[in-house]
Amino acid sequence: MTVASLSQALPEPEFTHILSLFPLVPAPVKAAALTAFRGLVV
């Protein structure tokens, strides 16, 4: 299973929630991950 196929099954609010579970990850890194996630969702 690819990351792109996972993004098809994972809604954005759930991905955002997952990102919130990593308090040591800097906010700019989380924002970049969310931007990349949005780019994968077709």
C-alpha positions in Angstrom: 0.0 0.0 0.0 1.4 3.4 -0.9 1.2 6.7 0.9 -1.1 8.0 -1.8 -3.5 5.1 -1.4 -3.5 5.6 2.4 -4.4 9.3 1.9 -7.5 8.1 0.0 -8.7 6.2 3.1 -7.7 8.8 5.7 -9.8 12.0 6.0 -8.0 15.2 6.6 -9.4 15.8 10.1 -8.0 12.4 11.2 -4.6 13.2 9.7 -4.6 16.5 11.6 -5.4 14.7 14.8 -2.6 12.2 14.2 -0.2 15.2 13.7 -1.4 16.6 17.0 -0.2 13.5 18.8 3.5 14.4 18.2 4.1 17.3 20.5 7.9 17.3 19.9 7.5 17.9 16.2 7.8 21.6 15.4 4.7 23.3 14.0 6.3 24.2 10.7 7.1 20.5 10.1 3.5 19.6 10.9 2.2 22.3 8.5 4.5 21.0 5.8 3.2 17.4 6.4 -0.4 18.6 6.1 0.4 20.5 2.9 1.9 17.4 1.5 -1.1 15.4 2.6 -3.4 17.8 0.8 -1.3 17.4 -2.3 -1.8 13.7 -2.3 -5.5 13.7 -2.0 -7.1 13.7 -5.4 
